[in-house]
């Protein structure tokens, strides 16, 4: 009797596990059927009129074609050829009267844009506007009564959650792929304004501009980029959060351009070593390396060495958070900024400026002759600047790095850098002479980390040197 009961219990348990597994396995059929109607196929034609430029050297179905088109949109200079360039992408409808969201790189430079709906109707579209910095574009077709995508809240996405992409990879319309969210708020090189949603959903050339859905059938992102060494899908895909995209489309629809806020600072990530040097309990915020003269930050009283902890009430966990938050603030808005300065919190008020053109600060590295002078405990050979050098640089002190010896040679310092200050537990001490610098270093125990404020060309940065010697 006991054996029969045990077998029955095990059988019941097995059926229960199977039933439970059946409940948690996702079913994408209804989502694909209902939401596929809002997804469109976008094809573009670009006439290459420059006879000194060759068109794309790839077939449009080649996986490398989209990467080539995005990073060399005008072709290869120096090889005469004139032709048409065609490309494919995806998009989705955001209004019943024909507004469609897609990627900027899908329609960039296009002379003709054709939209094909799920019901096979085709329309000639016009580009309302595009924003290369976020890779968002808004186009318009003349139609009414169109199905509209439902929008979700990307902030509620959880890592590990199922998501679905619908698009036209390689021209195969309304293809459905699924996966999970593998990371949120991902920063990519040269992409300062988008906290990307990282997924393992299969995204390929032609998927660009298509929607990323959550399991409620709501659009939470626009599929924008893939990580690839071959041009094809390799398990990492990146989507623009829909709230970022909708803010961009609202501005494009209203004015045809995007306005971004700016505060006029150069910032740096707070590492564990820098947090210790500045007296912070944990690494967070963004360190201000330099402040633009006459900019909003200078007017607000922000200084180099300040750590920005909050901007307009929003916590700055990582330095990458600050450009996104500032850029998303309307120019002219007055906001509160919380700083960490010399071991204490400080509140300032700042009027947000407007981004105009990209600013590029030159990096000039001086070359100093190798010196036979004895190195400091940090392994640095430094010398004092002449009054004329200080006058030209506009500084009152500072030491010139002439050579790096021992382990410090692997640090980020370079000969020609100028050490302006030393930071220890939130206290910043300006460096004025070699003797003073050595006295400051003598106060550190063996193996301690030392943080320096360093000037390189027109820029300033904080550099931590690990493990001071005897």
VOPAGU-2260 file (C-alpha; in pm, 1 decimal, decimal comma):
REM VOPAGU-2260
SITE   aa  ch    i         X         Y         Z
SITE  UNK   A    0       0,0       0,0       0,0
SITE  UNK   A    1     284,7     233,2      86,4
SITE  UNK   A    2     453,9     155,4    -245,6
SITE  UNK   A    3     133,6     227,9    -438,1
SITE  UNK   A    4      88,2     557,1    -253,6
SITE  UNK   A    5     450,1     658,4    -315,6
SITE  UNK   A    6     421,3     581,0    -685,0
SITE  UNK   A    7      96,4     775,6    -707,8
SITE  UNK   A    8     253,1    1069,8    -525,6
SITE  UNK   A    9     550,7    1070,4    -758,3
SITE  UNK   A   10     322,0    1050,1   -1061,6
SITE  UNK   A   11     113,2    1341,8    -930,7
SITE  UNK   A   12     430,1    1540,3    -863,4
SITE  UNK   A   13     558,2    1473,4   -1213,9
SITE  UNK   A   14     229,3    1591,8   -1368,9
SITE  UNK   A   15     232,2    1898,1   -1142,3
SITE  UNK   A   16     584,9    1992,7   -1247,7
SITE  UNK   A   17     495,3    1941,1   -1612,0
SITE  UNK   A   18     180,7    2153,0   -1575,6
SITE  UNK   A   19     373,7    2424,3   -1394,5
SITE  UNK   A   20     641,7    2420,3   -1663,0
SITE  UNK   A   21     369,1    2453,1   -1925,2
SITE  UNK   A   22     237,2    2763,9   -1752,5
SITE  UNK   A   23     570,4    2944,4   -1743,4
SITE  UNK   A   24     682,3    2865,0   -2097,1
SITE  UNK   A   25     598,4    3170,8   -2310,2
SITE  UNK   A   26     350,1    3160,5   -2595,4
SITE  UNK   A   27     420,9    3428,9   -2857,8
SITE  UNK   A   28     145,0    3340,8   -3102,8
SITE  UNK   A   29    -116,9    3593,5   -2989,2
SITE  UNK   A   30     141,3    3869,8   -2952,4
SITE  UNK   A   31     277,2    3806,9   -3301,1
SITE  UNK   A   32     -70,5    3798,5   -3454,9
SITE  UNK   A   33    -196,5    4117,4   -3290,4
SITE  UNK   A   34     116,5    4331,5   -3282,8
SITE  UNK   A   35     249,9    4232,7   -3623,3
SITE  UNK   A   36      -5,5    4469,1   -3775,4
SITE  UNK   A   37     176,1    4777,3   -3642,6
SITE  UNK   A   38     514,2    4675,5   -3786,0
SITE  UNK   A   39     616,0    4806,2   -4129,2
SITE  UNK   A   40     887,0    4729,0   -4380,7
SITE  UNK   A   41    1093,1    5027,5   -4493,2
SITE  UNK   A   42    1294,2    5035,1   -4815,2
SITE  UNK   A   43    1505,4    5331,1   -4919,1
SITE  UNK   A   44    1678,9    5442,1   -5235,9
SITE  UNK   A   45    1974,9    5675,7   -5245,9
SITE  UNK   A   46    2110,9    5818,3   -5569,9
SITE  UNK   A   47    2490,2    5844,0   -5550,2
SITE  UNK   A   48    2556,9    6150,4   -5764,0
SITE  UNK   A   49    2923,2    6200,5   -5671,6
SITE  UNK   A   50    3118,0    6051,7   -5961,9
SITE  UNK   A   51    3434,0    6036,3   -5747,3
SITE  UNK   A   52    3270,6    5791,9   -5509,6
SITE  UNK   A   53    3204,6    5421,0   -5543,4
SITE  UNK   A   54    2876,3    5277,2   -5422,5
SITE  UNK   A   55    2858,8    4998,2   -5167,6
SITE  UNK   A   56    3083,0    4704,3   -5262,7
SITE  UNK   A   57    2834,7    4455,4   -5110,8
SITE  UNK   A   58    2512,4    4301,9   -5228,4
SITE  UNK   A   59    2222,0    4449,0   -5028,1
SITE  UNK   A   60    2155,0    4105,7   -4875,0
SITE  UNK   A   61    2512,7    4070,8   -4754,4
SITE  UNK   A   62    2532,0    4099,7   -4369,3
SITE  UNK   A   63    2815,1    4353,7   -4409,0
SITE  UNK   A   64    2602,9    4586,0   -4622,5
SITE  UNK   A   65    2419,2    4751,1   -4329,3
SITE  UNK   A   66    2738,0    4804,5   -4128,2
SITE  UNK   A   67    2909,0    4954,7   -4434,7
SITE  UNK   A   68    2608,6    5176,0   -4509,1
SITE  UNK   A   69    2594,0    5306,1   -4151,3
SITE  UNK   A   70    2958,9    5392,8   -4105,8
SITE  UNK   A   71    3041,5    5490,6   -4467,3
SITE  UNK   A   72    2709,8    5628,0   -4593,0
SITE  UNK   A   73    2868,5    5803,3   -4890,9
SITE  UNK   A   74    3066,0    5508,4   -5020,2
SITE  UNK   A   75    3437,3    5473,7   -5091,9
SITE  UNK   A   76    3604,5    5798,0   -5206,0
SITE  UNK   A   77    3831,7    5801,2   -5504,7
SITE  UNK   A   78    3671,3    5525,1   -5717,2
SITE  UNK   A   79    3441,0    5665,7   -5989,4
SITE  UNK   A   80    3094,6    5517,4   -6009,0
SITE  UNK   A   81    2739,4    5648,2   -6003,0
SITE  UNK   A   82    2450,0    5426,2   -5904,6
SITE  UNK   A   83    2152,4    5368,2   -5679,3
SITE  UNK   A   84    2195,9    5237,0   -5326,8
SITE  UNK   A   85    1904,7    5043,9   -5177,6
SITE  UNK   A   86    1854,9    4937,3   -4819,3
SITE  UNK   A   87    1594,6    4772,0   -4601,6
SITE  UNK   A   88    1479,7    4835,7   -4248,6
SITE  UNK   A   89    1179,5    4819,4   -4019,4
SITE  UNK   A   90     957,7    5056,9   -3828,0
SITE  UNK   A   91     628,5    5074,3   -3640,5
SITE  UNK   A   92     322,0    5295,6   -3644,8
SITE  UNK   A   93     275,4    5540,2   -3356,6
SITE  UNK   A   94     -32,8    5732,3   -3478,0
SITE  UNK   A   95    -343,6    5648,4   -3679,4
SITE  UNK   A   96    -264,6    5923,1   -3930,9
SITE  UNK   A   97      62,2    5767,3   -4043,8
SITE  UNK   A   98     353,9    5869,2   -3819,9
SITE  UNK   A   99     614,3    5591,5   -3804,1
SITE  UNK   A  100     923,3    5548,9   -3586,2
SITE  UNK   A  101    1242,5    5391,2   -3716,6
SITE  UNK   A  102    1621,1    5430,4   -3689,8
SITE  UNK   A  103    1797,0    5738,0   -3825,2
SITE  UNK   A  104    2054,0    5520,8   -4000,5
SITE  UNK   A  105    1774,6    5341,6   -4190,5
SITE  UNK   A  106    1664,9    5661,5   -4371,7
SITE  UNK   A  107    1987,6    5862,3   -4353,4
SITE  UNK   A  108    2067,5    6013,2   -4693,7
SITE  UNK   A  109    1768,7    5850,0   -4862,3
SITE  UNK   A  110    1620,9    6014,2   -5172,8
SITE  UNK   A  111    1314,6    5792,5   -5163,0
SITE  UNK   A  112    1150,9    5606,5   -4872,2
SITE  UNK   A  113     884,3    5340,9   -4931,1
SITE  UNK   A  114     674,6    5192,8   -4649,9
SITE  UNK   A  115     504,3    4855,8   -4690,3
SITE  UNK   A  116     228,1    4775,9   -4439,9
SITE  UNK   A  117     132,5    4437,6   -4301,3
SITE  UNK   A  118    -169,1    4430,0   -4537,6
SITE  UNK   A  119      68,0    4470,8   -4838,8
SITE  UNK   A  120     -24,9    4835,1   -4910,0
SITE  UNK   A  121     269,1    5056,4   -5007,3
SITE  UNK   A  122     315,6    5429,2   -4946,1
SITE  UNK   A  123     578,8    5685,5   -5031,1
SITE  UNK   A  124     698,4    5834,7   -4700,0
SITE  UNK   A  125     852,4    6169,2   -4616,7
SITE  UNK   A  126    1114,3    6217,3   -4347,9
SITE  UNK   A  127     987,7    6448,0   -4074,7
SITE  UNK   A  128    1323,6    6454,1   -3898,4
SITE  UNK   A  129    1600,8    6237,4   -3761,0
SITE  UNK   A  130    1845,1    6249,2   -3472,8
SITE  UNK   A  131    2176,9    6074,5   -3527,5
SITE  UNK   A  132    2283,3    6098,8   -3163,8
SITE  UNK   A  133    2004,4    5867,8   -3051,6
SITE  UNK   A  134    1954,2    5699,8   -3393,1
SITE  UNK   A  135    1582,6    5783,4   -3398,0
SITE  UNK   A  136    1390,2    5902,1   -3704,7
SITE  UNK   A  137    1026,2    5998,4   -3762,1
SITE  UNK   A  138     866,6    5946,2   -4103,1
SITE  UNK   A  139     510,0    6005,5   -4228,0
SITE  UNK   A  140     280,0    5836,1   -4478,3
SITE  UNK   A  141     -53,0    5973,5   -4600,0
SITE  UNK   A  142    -299,0    5726,0   -4447,3
SITE  UNK   A  143    -571,9    5716,5   -4183,6
SITE  UNK   A  144    -721,3    5461,2   -3947,9
SITE  UNK   A  145    -396,1    5271,5   -3906,8
SITE  UNK   A  146    -330,9    5029,3   -3618,5
SITE  UNK   A  147    -112,4    5189,6   -3354,0
SITE  UNK   A  148     153,1    5030,6   -3132,4
SITE  UNK   A  149      85,6    5023,9   -2760,0
SITE  UNK   A  150     374,8    5167,8   -2561,0
SITE  UNK   A  151     519,5    5020,7   -2243,2
SITE  UNK   A  152     743,9    5142,7   -1962,3
SITE  UNK   A  153    1109,9    5040,4   -2013,4
SITE  UNK   A  154    1188,1    5123,1   -1649,4
SITE  UNK   A  155     972,4    4828,3   -1544,6
SITE  UNK   A  156    1165,2    4579,9   -1756,3
SITE  UNK   A  157    1358,0    4323,6   -1555,2
SITE  UNK   A  158    1674,5    4145,2   -1654,9
SITE  UNK   A  159    1577,0    3792,6   -1755,7
SITE  UNK   A  160    1231,8    3897,6   -1880,3
SITE  UNK   A  161    1110,6    3763,3   -2216,7
SITE  UNK   A  162    1095,9    4011,6   -2506,8
SITE  UNK   A  163    1002,8    3978,7   -2874,0
SITE  UNK   A  164    1125,7    4154,7   -3188,5
SITE  UNK   A  165     925,4    4181,8   -3509,9
SITE  UNK   A  166    1091,4    4314,9   -3822,5
SITE  UNK   A  167    1229,0    4241,6   -4168,1
SITE  UNK   A  168    1569,0    4073,5   -4131,2
SITE  UNK   A  169    1727,9    4037,4   -4476,1
SITE  UNK   A  170    1394,4    4154,2   -4620,6
SITE  UNK   A  171    1184,7    3871,9   -4471,6
SITE  UNK   A  172     885,6    4076,4   -4356,7
SITE  UNK   A  173     716,3    4024,9   -4020,5
SITE  UNK   A  174     975,0    3782,8   -3888,1
SITE  UNK   A  175     937,6    3714,7   -3516,0
SITE  UNK   A  176    1234,8    3644,4   -3288,9
SITE  UNK   A  177    1237,1    3613,1   -2910,9
SITE  UNK   A  178    1481,1    3618,3   -2622,2
SITE  UNK   A  179    1540,0    3779,0   -2286,7
SITE  UNK   A  180    1661,0    4111,7   -2152,2
SITE  UNK   A  181    2026,0    4048,1   -2067,4
SITE  UNK   A  182    2111,3    4395,3   -1928,7
SITE  UNK   A  183    1964,6    4744,0   -1886,9
SITE  UNK   A  184    2110,2    5093,7   -1904,4
SITE  UNK   A  185    2399,4    4972,7   -2116,7
SITE  UNK   A  186    2643,4    5240,1   -2235,5
SITE  UNK   A  187    2810,4    5195,9   -2573,2
SITE  UNK   A  188    3117,0    5375,2   -2711,7
SITE  UNK   A  189    3028,2    5712,7   -2868,8
SITE  UNK   A  190    2666,5    5672,4   -2752,0
SITE  UNK   A  191    2628,2    5912,6   -2458,1
SITE  UNK   A  192    2256,5    5980,5   -2474,7
SITE  UNK   A  193    2096,3    5633,8   -2482,1
SITE  UNK   A  194    2073,4    5384,0   -2192,6
SITE  UNK   A  195    2040,1    5082,1   -2421,2
SITE  UNK   A  196    1834,1    4773,3   -2344,1
SITE  UNK   A  197    2061,2    4475,1   -2410,2
SITE  UNK   A  198    1891,0    4152,2   -2521,2
SITE  UNK   A  199    1981,0    3819,3   -2676,8
SITE  UNK   A  200    1697,4    3848,3   -2930,2
SITE  UNK   A  201    1817,7    3758,6   -3280,4
SITE  UNK   A  202    1854,9    4092,6   -3463,1
SITE  UNK   A  203    1998,0    4102,2   -3815,6
SITE  UNK   A  204    2031,1    4356,3   -4099,0
SITE  UNK   A  205    1675,8    4467,1   -4181,6
SITE  UNK   A  206    1556,6    4446,6   -3819,7
SITE  UNK   A  207    1687,2    4798,4   -3752,9
SITE  UNK   A  208    1410,0    5036,8   -3651,9
SITE  UNK   A  209    1166,6    4760,9   -3561,3
SITE  UNK   A  210     991,1    4734,3   -3225,0
SITE  UNK   A  211    1094,2    4535,2   -2918,6
SITE  UNK   A  212     785,4    4409,4   -2733,2
SITE  UNK   A  213     734,2    4293,4   -2377,3
SITE  UNK   A  214     503,2    3998,5   -2311,3
SITE  UNK   A  215     205,2    4235,3   -2272,3
SITE  UNK   A  216     243,1    4331,5   -2638,0
SITE  UNK   A  217     374,7    4678,6   -2551,1
SITE  UNK   A  218     666,9    4837,6   -2732,6
SITE  UNK   A  219     952,2    4894,2   -2488,6
SITE  UNK   A  220    1230,0    4973,6   -2734,7
SITE  UNK   A  221    1351,3    5025,0   -3092,1
SITE  UNK   A  222    1601,1    4766,0   -3214,6
SITE  UNK   A  223    1904,4    4966,0   -3318,9
SITE  UNK   A  224    2238,4    4788,1   -3301,3
SITE  UNK   A  225    2401,2    4448,3   -3288,3
SITE  UNK   A  226    2738,2    4342,9   -3156,6
SITE  UNK   A  227    2902,3    4154,7   -3439,5
SITE  UNK   A  228    3239,7    4061,2   -3583,2
SITE  UNK   A  229    3087,2    3912,4   -3894,8
SITE  UNK   A  230    2797,8    4147,6   -3972,7
SITE  UNK   A  231    2541,4    3894,2   -3845,8
SITE  UNK   A  232    2377,1    3817,5   -3514,3
SITE  UNK   A  233    2610,8    3700,4   -3237,5
SITE  UNK   A  234    2388,9    3700,2   -2929,1
SITE  UNK   A  235    2402,2    4068,4   -2828,5
SITE  UNK   A  236    2143,8    4319,4   -2948,0
SITE  UNK   A  237    2074,0    4672,7   -2831,0
SITE  UNK   A  238    1744,1    4861,2   -2829,9
SITE  UNK   A  239    1668,0    5228,8   -2766,8
SITE  UNK   A  240    1420,0    5261,7   -2475,2
SITE  UNK   A  241    1083,1    5374,2   -2608,5
SITE  UNK   A  242    1054,6    5665,3   -2363,4
SITE  UNK   A  243    1378,8    5810,6   -2505,6
SITE  UNK   A  244    1252,7    5756,9   -2860,4
SITE  UNK   A  245     910,9    5912,9   -2794,2
SITE  UNK   A  246    1068,7    6225,2   -2647,1
SITE  UNK   A  247    1279,0    6257,2   -2963,4
SITE  UNK   A  248     979,8    6200,7   -3194,0
SITE  UNK   A  249     776,9    6460,2   -3005,6
SITE  UNK   A  250    1045,4    6721,3   -3068,2
SITE  UNK   A  251    1088,5    6614,4   -3430,9
SITE  UNK   A  252     713,7    6636,0   -3490,3
SITE  UNK   A  253     691,0    6979,0   -3328,9
SITE  UNK   A  254    1001,3    7151,6   -3462,1
SITE  UNK   A  255    1182,3    6907,8   -3691,2
SITE  UNK   A  256    1490,3    6912,3   -3467,9
SITE  UNK   A  257    1603,3    6801,7   -3124,4
SITE  UNK   A  258    1707,1    7040,4   -2847,5
SITE  UNK   A  259    1935,8    6908,2   -2570,8
SITE  UNK   A  260    2050,9    7048,4   -2241,6
SITE  UNK   A  261    2412,4    7099,3   -2144,6
SITE  UNK   A  262    2598,4    7215,8   -1834,7
SITE  UNK   A  263    2952,3    7274,7   -1960,4
SITE  UNK   A  264    3169,2    7026,9   -1770,1
SITE  UNK   A  265    3413,6    6748,2   -1847,1
SITE  UNK   A  266    3347,4    6453,4   -1617,6
SITE  UNK   A  267    3509,8    6128,5   -1509,7
SITE  UNK   A  268    3389,3    5798,6   -1362,0
SITE  UNK   A  269    3425,3    5754,5    -984,5
SITE  UNK   A  270    3630,3    5440,4    -924,9
SITE  UNK   A  271    3666,5    5267,0    -591,0
SITE  UNK   A  272    4008,2    5428,9    -542,5
SITE  UNK   A  273    3877,1    5775,7    -632,0
SITE  UNK   A  274    3581,0    5734,1    -396,7
SITE  UNK   A  275    3825,5    5659,1    -115,5
SITE  UNK   A  276    4039,1    5961,5    -202,6
SITE  UNK   A  277    3739,7    6194,4    -210,1
SITE  UNK   A  278    3594,1    6057,2     111,9
SITE  UNK   A  279    3284,3    5901,6     -45,7
SITE  UNK   A  280    3128,4    5596,9     118,8
SITE  UNK   A  281    3100,3    5417,0    -215,1
SITE  UNK   A  282    3174,3    5479,6    -583,1
SITE  UNK   A  283    2895,3    5688,2    -733,0
SITE  UNK   A  284    2839,9    6016,2    -913,9
SITE  UNK   A  285    3054,9    6194,6   -1170,1
SITE  UNK   A  286    3377,3    6380,5   -1092,0
SITE  UNK   A  287    3411,3    6722,4   -1253,3
SITE  UNK   A  288    3751,8    6739,5   -1423,2
SITE  UNK   A  289    3713,0    7084,6   -1573,9
SITE  UNK   A  290    3449,6    7355,4   -1607,3
SITE  UNK   A  291    3387,3    7544,8   -1929,4
SITE  UNK   A  292    3456,4    7913,3   -1890,5
SITE  UNK   A  293    3134,1    8112,1   -1912,9
SITE  UNK   A  294    2921,7    7796,5   -1918,4
SITE  UNK   A  295    2618,6    7707,1   -1704,2
SITE  UNK   A  296    2825,4    7508,3   -1452,7
SITE  UNK   A  297    3067,8    7793,6   -1388,5
SITE  UNK   A  298    2775,5    8033,7   -1338,7
SITE  UNK   A  299    2631,0    7789,3   -1084,1
SITE  UNK   A  300    2958,2    7780,5    -888,1
SITE  UNK   A  301    3057,8    7424,6    -979,2
SITE  UNK   A  302    3432,2    7366,9    -950,4
SITE  UNK   A  303    3684,2    7106,9   -1071,4
SITE  UNK   A  304    3703,5    6831,9    -809,9
SITE  UNK   A  305    3332,7    6845,3    -726,4
SITE  UNK   A  306    3147,1    6514,6    -747,4
SITE  UNK   A  307    2796,9    6549,5    -892,6
SITE  UNK   A  308    2565,1    6316,6    -697,0
SITE  UNK   A  309    2222,7    6438,7    -810,0
SITE  UNK   A  310    2093,4    6644,4   -1100,6
SITE  UNK   A  311    1737,7    6778,4   -1085,9
SITE  UNK   A  312    1660,4    6529,1    -809,8
SITE  UNK   A  313    1785,5    6230,1   -1010,0
SITE  UNK   A  314    2061,8    6017,7    -858,0
SITE  UNK   A  315    2381,7    5987,5   -1062,3
SITE  UNK   A  316    2492,0    5629,2   -1000,2
SITE  UNK   A  317    2751,1    5626,5   -1278,4
SITE  UNK   A  318    2914,2    5907,2   -1473,6
SITE  UNK   A  319    2733,9    5784,7   -1789,5
SITE  UNK   A  320    2400,8    5876,7   -1626,0
SITE  UNK   A  321    2479,0    6248,2   -1617,1
SITE  UNK   A  322    2499,4    6325,5   -1994,7
SITE  UNK   A  323    2169,1    6144,0   -2053,0
SITE  UNK   A  324    1987,5    6326,8   -1773,8
SITE  UNK   A  325    2127,8    6668,1   -1864,5
SITE  UNK   A  326    2058,5    6615,7   -2236,3
SITE  UNK   A  327    1698,6    6522,5   -2155,8
SITE  UNK   A  328    1643,4    6847,7   -1963,9
SITE  UNK   A  329    1497,1    7137,3   -2158,6
SITE  UNK   A  330    1740,4    7427,6   -2211,4
SITE  UNK   A  331    1656,0    7720,4   -1987,7
SITE  UNK   A  332    1525,6    7500,0   -1706,1
SITE  UNK   A  333    1657,4    7584,9   -1361,2
SITE  UNK   A  334    1750,7    7272,6   -1166,0
SITE  UNK   A  335    1911,7    7179,9    -837,6
SITE  UNK   A  336    2247,5    7000,6    -837,5
SITE  UNK   A  337    2381,8    6812,6    -536,4
SITE  UNK   A  338    2760,9    6809,9    -507,3
SITE  UNK   A  339    3018,5    6640,0    -289,4
SITE  UNK   A  340    3286,8    6900,1    -216,7
SITE  UNK   A  341    3575,9    6855,6      26,9
SITE  UNK   A  342    3396,4    6593,5     231,6
SITE  UNK   A  343    3058,0    6768,2     252,6
SITE  UNK   A  344    2734,3    6787,9      55,4
SITE  UNK   A  345    2659,7    7114,5    -122,7
SITE  UNK   A  346    2351,6    7226,0    -316,4
SITE  UNK   A  347    2372,2    7467,3    -609,9
SITE  UNK   A  348    2118,1    7593,7    -863,2
SITE  UNK   A  349    2198,2    7568,9   -1235,4
SITE  UNK   A  350    2026,4    7702,9   -1547,5
SITE  UNK   A  351    2060,2    7440,4   -1819,6
SITE  UNK   A  352    2220,7    7556,9   -2144,3
SITE  UNK   A  353    2168,0    7416,2   -2494,0
SITE  UNK   A  354    2390,5    7186,7   -2697,6
SITE  UNK   A  355    2489,2    7349,7   -3023,5
SITE  UNK   A  356    2781,9    7199,4   -3210,0
SITE  UNK   A  357    3006,9    6920,1   -3092,9
SITE  UNK   A  358    3297,2    7052,8   -2893,5
SITE  UNK   A  359    3635,8    6887,5   -2920,5
SITE  UNK   A  360    3898,0    6986,4   -2669,2
SITE  UNK   A  361    4252,3    6937,9   -2802,0
SITE  UNK   A  362    4483,2    6697,4   -2625,8
SITE  UNK   A  363    4835,7    6831,1   -2638,7
SITE  UNK   A  364    5113,6    6638,7   -2479,1
SITE  UNK   A  365    5439,7    6811,7   -2403,9
SITE  UNK   A  366    5768,9    6628,2   -2422,5
SITE  UNK   A  367    6006,0    6670,2   -2133,3
SITE  UNK   A  368    6369,0    6565,0   -2130,2
SITE  UNK   A  369    6461,2    6263,4   -1920,5
SITE  UNK   A  370    6605,5    6376,3   -1587,6
SITE  UNK   A  371    6855,1    6210,7   -1357,4
SITE  UNK   A  372    6672,7    6361,6   -1062,1
SITE  UNK   A  373    6570,6    6114,7    -792,2
SITE  UNK   A  374    6216,3    5981,7    -821,5
SITE  UNK   A  375    5957,0    6040,6    -548,2
SITE  UNK   A  376    5786,2    5764,0    -350,5
SITE  UNK   A  377    5540,4    5738,6    -638,2
SITE  UNK   A  378    5817,5    5670,5    -885,9
SITE  UNK   A  379    5770,2    6013,2   -1044,9
SITE  UNK   A  380    6042,9    6250,1   -1149,1
SITE  UNK   A  381    5891,3    6597,5   -1128,5
SITE  UNK   A  382    6014,3    6953,0   -1160,2
SITE  UNK   A  383    5880,5    7296,9   -1076,7
SITE  UNK   A  384    5740,4    7518,3   -1351,0
SITE  UNK   A  385    5900,2    7850,5   -1427,4
SITE  UNK   A  386    5701,0    8170,3   -1359,2
SITE  UNK   A  387    5666,8    8216,6   -1736,1
SITE  UNK   A  388    5528,0    7864,3   -1782,3
SITE  UNK   A  389    5275,9    7916,8   -1502,7
SITE  UNK   A  390    5169,6    8247,9   -1652,1
SITE  UNK   A  391    5113,4    8092,7   -1994,6
SITE  UNK   A  392    4914,3    7806,6   -1844,4
SITE  UNK   A  393    4715,5    8032,2   -1614,5
SITE  UNK   A  394    4802,1    7837,6   -1298,6
SITE  UNK   A  395    4967,2    7937,2    -972,0
SITE  UNK   A  396    5148,0    7611,2    -895,3
SITE  UNK   A  397    5187,1    7263,3   -1034,0
SITE  UNK   A  398    5470,5    7021,7   -1105,5
SITE  UNK   A  399    5581,9    6896,9   -1446,0
SITE  UNK   A  400    5610,3    6517,9   -1483,0
SITE  UNK   A  401    5946,1    6452,1   -1648,2
SITE  UNK   A  402    5978,4    6075,3   -1609,6
SITE  UNK   A  403    5800,9    5769,0   -1469,9
SITE  UNK   A  404    5992,5    5485,3   -1309,8
SITE  UNK   A  405    5908,4    5146,7   -1162,6
SITE  UNK   A  406    5546,9    5036,7   -1138,0
SITE  UNK   A  407    5412,8    5388,1   -1189,7
SITE  UNK   A  408    5515,1    5358,4   -1556,1
SITE  UNK   A  409    5200,7    5149,2   -1599,7
SITE  UNK   A  410    4976,6    5426,2   -1464,0
SITE  UNK   A  411    4781,3    5670,2   -1679,1
SITE  UNK   A  412    5033,3    5946,3   -1619,8
SITE  UNK   A  413    5258,2    6060,3   -1906,1
SITE  UNK   A  414    5571,7    6274,8   -1928,5
SITE  UNK   A  415    5454,6    6629,1   -1992,6
SITE  UNK   A  416    5154,9    6603,6   -1758,2
SITE  UNK   A  417    5124,3    6869,9   -1488,3
SITE  UNK   A  418    5027,8    6766,2   -1134,7
SITE  UNK   A  419    4800,8    7034,9    -992,1
SITE  UNK   A  420    4682,4    6883,3    -665,2
SITE  UNK   A  421    4679,8    6579,9    -439,6
SITE  UNK   A  422    4350,9    6446,5    -298,0
SITE  UNK   A  423    4318,0    6243,7      20,7
SITE  UNK   A  424    3987,2    6159,9     193,0
SITE  UNK   A  425    3806,2    6451,8      39,1
SITE  UNK   A  426    4079,8    6706,1     110,5
SITE  UNK   A  427    4240,7    6866,5    -195,1
SITE  UNK   A  428    4584,8    7018,1    -151,5
SITE  UNK   A  429    4736,8    7226,5    -430,7
SITE  UNK   A  430    5087,6    7122,7    -528,1
SITE  UNK   A  431    5334,2    7413,3    -545,8
SITE  UNK   A  432    5685,1    7270,8    -503,6
SITE  UNK   A  433    5880,8    6945,9    -518,3
SITE  UNK   A  434    5960,3    6962,4    -145,4
SITE  UNK   A  435    5596,1    7016,9     -54,6
SITE  UNK   A  436    5490,5    6729,4    -283,2
SITE  UNK   A  437    5737,3    6490,7    -119,0
SITE  UNK   A  438    5621,0    6597,9     229,5
SITE  UNK   A  439    5261,9    6523,9     133,5
SITE  UNK   A  440    5361,9    6179,7       4,7
SITE  UNK   A  441    5552,3    6105,0     325,3
SITE  UNK   A  442    5222,2    6110,0     515,1
SITE  UNK   A  443    5095,2    5804,1     328,0
SITE  UNK   A  444    5160,8    5453,0     453,2
SITE  UNK   A  445    5317,3    5181,6     241,3
SITE  UNK   A  446    5077,3    5041,8     -19,1
SITE  UNK   A  447    4837,2    5336,9       1,7
SITE  UNK   A  448    4663,4    5475,2    -306,9
SITE  UNK   A  449    4731,0    5834,2    -410,1
SITE  UNK   A  450    4494,3    6040,7    -625,3
SITE  UNK   A  451    4629,9    6332,6    -827,7
SITE  UNK   A  452    4459,9    6609,7   -1021,9
SITE  UNK   A  453    4647,7    6621,7   -1349,4
SITE  UNK   A  454    4640,3    6868,5   -1636,9
SITE  UNK   A  455    4708,7    6737,2   -1985,9
SITE  UNK   A  456    4688,6    6994,7   -2260,9
SITE  UNK   A  457    4360,8    7181,1   -2211,7
SITE  UNK   A  458    4198,9    6904,0   -2006,5
SITE  UNK   A  459    4210,2    6796,9   -1643,8
SITE  UNK   A  460    4162,9    6448,0   -1503,5
SITE  UNK   A  461    4195,3    6260,3   -1176,0
SITE  UNK   A  462    4444,2    5974,1   -1176,4
SITE  UNK   A  463    4488,8    5723,4    -895,6
SITE  UNK   A  464    4828,3    5558,6    -847,8
SITE  UNK   A  465    4799,9    5233,6    -657,1
SITE  UNK   A  466    5046,3    5112,6    -396,4
SITE  UNK   A  467    5285,5    5381,4    -280,9
SITE  UNK   A  468    5636,9    5249,1    -206,9
SITE  UNK   A  469    5876,5    5323,0      78,8
